[in-house]
């Protein structure tokens, strides 16, 4: 008579057991976290702002010519832009950048009768007077399309850094005031978010009509920058500590 052999119970692999244990532990931790009550939480926001004077002047000009042959229109635009770049390099502190080169066919009765070529020139300078004088010169062959003043990147970053410190200090003061007003001596910071806003850049009024004139001198455009408002916000949530 043969005695049946007892097989040991099949156990899952060690990795599978560990995964199951981790899942169970995570679920238990989540359940416990949900059961922990929270009391006396307050949300609020503070704003810090300041007026900053723009220190960067920007101008956009364009050379545009039309001719019966594409090569002729392109040659005229290229010559005008080369002339403009040579004039711009004579002025210290002005950065130049060309952009937007386009060749467009001109149609009449569904047939191409001419070609229009166009290219833009972007100017930037910390010296608004120097840029205005250069724009006046370039308007002899180029058309002025846009003129504005803005806050330079490094200036804005420095101002925003100071505003963030001011907003955080104001947030702390407001939190202490809330706690004190509600009879608490302490609070916990639950969440805080920091944001900055550069606002809408001012667009100075151009008192001189922006047109390209070859036969007469063009007066300098008048630029009145105004100021730019920068803001920083600190919004968050605190939890008031109950007295023990």
C-alpha positions as CSV (number, residue, x, y, z in Angstrom):
1,X,0.0,0.0,0.0
2,X,1.5,3.3,-1.1
3,X,1.4,6.3,1.1
4,X,0.4,9.5,-0.8
5,X,3.1,12.2,-0.8
6,X,2.0,15.5,0.6
7,X,3.1,18.5,-1.6
8,X,4.2,21.6,0.2
9,X,1.8,24.6,-0.3
10,X,2.5,26.7,-3.3
11,X,3.8,30.1,-2.1
12,X,3.8,33.2,-4.4
13,X,7.2,34.5,-5.4
14,X,8.9,36.9,-2.9
15,X,8.6,39.9,-5.2
16,X,4.9,39.3,-5.6
17,X,4.5,39.2,-1.8
18,X,6.4,42.4,-1.4
19,X,4.2,44.1,-4.0
20,X,1.0,43.0,-2.3
21,X,2.3,44.2,1.1
22,X,3.3,47.6,-0.4
23,X,-0.2,48.0,-2.0
24,X,-1.9,47.2,1.3
25,X,0.4,49.5,3.2
26,X,-0.3,52.4,0.8
27,X,-4.0,51.9,1.0
28,X,-3.9,51.8,4.8
29,X,-1.7,55.0,4.9
30,X,-4.1,56.7,2.6
31,X,-7.1,55.7,4.7
32,X,-5.4,56.9,7.8
33,X,-4.5,60.2,6.2
34,X,-8.1,60.8,5.1
35,X,-9.3,60.1,8.6
36,X,-7.0,62.8,10.1
37,X,-9.2,65.9,10.5
38,X,-8.0,69.4,9.8
39,X,-9.3,72.5,11.6
40,X,-9.1,76.2,11.4
41,X,-7.5,76.6,7.9
42,X,-7.5,80.1,6.4
43,X,-6.7,81.0,2.8
44,X,-5.7,84.5,1.7
45,X,-3.6,86.4,-0.8
46,X,-1.4,89.5,-0.6
47,X,0.0,91.7,-3.4
48,X,3.1,93.8,-3.6
49,X,3.6,96.2,-6.5
50,X,5.8,99.1,-7.7
51,X,6.1,101.4,-10.7
52,X,9.3,100.8,-12.8
53,X,10.5,103.2,-15.4
54,X,11.2,101.5,-18.8
55,X,14.8,101.4,-19.7
56,X,14.7,99.7,-23.1
57,X,13.7,101.3,-26.4
58,X,12.5,99.1,-29.3
59,X,11.7,100.0,-32.9
60,X,10.6,97.9,-35.9
61,X,11.2,99.1,-39.4
62,X,10.7,97.5,-42.8
63,X,12.1,97.8,-46.3
64,X,9.5,97.0,-48.9
65,X,9.8,97.3,-52.7
66,X,7.7,96.2,-55.7
67,X,9.0,95.5,-59.2
68,X,8.1,93.6,-62.3
69,X,10.9,91.1,-61.8
70,X,11.4,89.3,-58.5
71,X,15.2,89.7,-58.7
72,X,14.8,93.5,-59.1
73,X,12.5,93.8,-56.0
74,X,14.8,91.6,-53.9
75,X,17.9,93.6,-55.0
76,X,16.2,96.9,-53.9
77,X,15.2,95.5,-50.5
78,X,18.7,94.0,-50.0
79,X,20.4,97.3,-50.8
80,X,18.1,99.2,-48.5
81,X,18.6,96.8,-45.6
82,X,22.4,96.8,-46.1
83,X,22.3,100.6,-46.0
84,X,20.2,100.5,-42.8
85,X,22.5,98.1,-41.1
86,X,25.5,100.1,-42.0
87,X,23.9,103.2,-40.5
88,X,22.8,101.3,-37.3
89,X,26.4,100.0,-36.7
90,X,27.6,103.6,-36.5
91,X,25.4,104.2,-33.4
92,X,26.8,102.8,-30.2
93,X,24.6,100.8,-27.9
94,X,22.0,99.8,-30.6
95,X,21.4,96.1,-31.2
96,X,20.1,95.1,-34.6
97,X,18.2,92.0,-35.8
98,X,16.7,91.3,-39.3
99,X,13.6,89.2,-39.6
100,X,10.5,88.6,-41.7
101,X,12.0,88.3,-45.2
102,X,9.0,87.7,-47.6
103,X,8.5,87.5,-51.3
104,X,4.9,87.9,-52.4
105,X,3.5,87.7,-56.0
106,X,1.2,90.5,-57.1
107,X,-1.8,89.2,-59.1
108,X,-4.0,90.9,-61.6
109,X,-6.7,89.0,-63.5
110,X,-5.2,85.7,-62.1
111,X,-1.8,86.5,-63.6
112,X,1.4,87.6,-61.8
113,X,2.1,91.2,-62.8
114,X,4.8,92.1,-60.2
115,X,6.7,90.9,-57.1
116,X,6.7,92.5,-53.7
117,X,9.7,91.8,-51.4
118,X,9.7,92.8,-47.7
119,X,12.1,92.5,-44.8
120,X,12.0,93.9,-41.2
121,X,14.7,95.3,-39.0
122,X,14.4,95.2,-35.2
123,X,16.3,97.7,-33.1
124,X,16.9,97.7,-29.3
125,X,18.8,100.2,-27.2
126,X,19.1,101.4,-23.6
127,X,19.5,104.9,-25.0
128,X,16.1,106.1,-26.2
129,X,17.5,109.3,-27.6
130,X,20.1,107.5,-29.7
131,X,17.5,105.1,-31.0
132,X,15.2,107.9,-31.9
133,X,17.9,109.6,-33.9
134,X,18.8,106.4,-35.7
135,X,15.1,105.8,-36.6
136,X,14.9,109.3,-38.0
137,X,17.9,108.5,-40.3
138,X,16.6,105.1,-41.3
139,X,13.2,106.5,-42.3
140,X,14.8,107.9,-45.4
141,X,14.6,104.4,-46.9
142,X,12.7,102.3,-44.4
143,X,9.1,102.6,-43.0
144,X,8.7,102.7,-39.2
145,X,6.1,100.1,-38.2
146,X,6.4,100.1,-34.4
147,X,8.0,102.1,-31.6
148,X,7.8,101.3,-27.9
149,X,9.6,101.2,-24.6
150,X,9.8,98.4,-22.1
151,X,11.6,97.2,-19.0
152,X,14.8,95.3,-19.7
153,X,14.9,91.6,-18.6
154,X,17.6,92.1,-15.9
155,X,15.8,95.2,-14.5
156,X,12.5,93.3,-14.3
157,X,14.2,90.3,-12.6
158,X,15.8,92.5,-10.0
159,X,12.5,94.3,-9.3
160,X,10.5,91.0,-9.2
161,X,13.0,89.6,-6.7
162,X,12.5,92.6,-4.4
163,X,8.7,92.4,-4.8
164,X,8.7,88.6,-4.0
165,X,10.5,89.4,-0.7
166,X,8.0,92.1,0.0
167,X,5.0,89.8,-0.8
168,X,6.4,87.0,1.5
169,X,6.9,89.5,4.3
170,X,3.3,90.8,3.9
171,X,2.0,87.2,3.8
172,X,3.7,86.4,7.1
173,X,2.4,89.6,8.7
174,X,-1.1,88.8,7.5
175,X,-0.8,85.2,8.9
176,X,0.3,86.5,12.3
177,X,-2.6,89.0,12.3
178,X,-5.1,86.3,11.5
179,X,-3.8,84.1,14.2
180,X,-3.7,86.8,16.8
181,X,-7.2,88.1,15.9
182,X,-8.6,84.6,16.4
183,X,-6.9,84.1,19.7
184,X,-4.1,81.8,18.5
185,X,-0.4,82.2,19.1
186,X,0.9,79.9,16.4
187,X,0.0,78.8,12.9
188,X,1.3,76.2,10.4
189,X,2.0,77.0,6.8
190,X,0.0,74.5,4.7
191,X,0.6,75.9,1.2
192,X,2.0,79.1,-0.5
193,X,2.2,80.1,-4.2
194,X,4.3,82.9,-5.6
195,X,3.4,84.7,-8.8
196,X,4.6,87.8,-10.7
197,X,3.0,89.9,-13.4
198,X,4.7,92.5,-15.6
199,X,1.4,94.1,-16.6
200,X,0.8,95.7,-20.0
201,X,3.8,97.5,-21.5
202,X,3.2,101.2,-22.2
203,X,3.0,102.2,-25.9
204,X,4.3,105.7,-26.3
205,X,2.4,108.0,-28.7
206,X,4.3,108.7,-31.9
207,X,3.9,112.4,-32.6
208,X,5.6,112.1,-36.0
209,X,3.9,110.1,-38.8
210,X,5.9,107.0,-39.5
211,X,6.5,107.0,-43.3
212,X,9.5,106.3,-45.5
213,X,10.7,109.5,-47.3
214,X,13.6,109.5,-49.7
215,X,13.6,113.1,-50.7
216,X,13.2,114.9,-47.4
217,X,14.6,114.6,-43.8
218,X,12.4,113.0,-41.2
219,X,12.1,114.5,-37.7
220,X,12.9,112.3,-34.8
221,X,9.9,110.5,-33.3
222,X,8.9,111.7,-29.8
223,X,8.9,109.0,-27.1
224,X,7.2,109.4,-23.7
225,X,7.7,106.2,-21.9
226,X,5.6,106.6,-18.7
227,X,6.0,103.8,-16.1
228,X,5.4,100.1,-15.9
229,X,3.7,98.5,-13.0
230,X,5.2,95.2,-11.7
231,X,3.4,93.0,-9.2
232,X,4.1,90.0,-7.1
233,X,1.5,87.9,-5.3
234,X,1.7,85.5,-2.4
235,X,-1.4,83.3,-2.0
236,X,-1.6,80.3,0.3
237,X,-3.2,78.6,3.2
238,X,-2.4,78.4,6.9
239,X,-3.7,76.2,9.7
240,X,-4.2,77.8,13.1
241,X,-2.7,75.8,16.0
242,X,-5.2,75.0,18.8
243,X,-4.1,75.9,22.3
244,X,-3.0,73.0,24.4
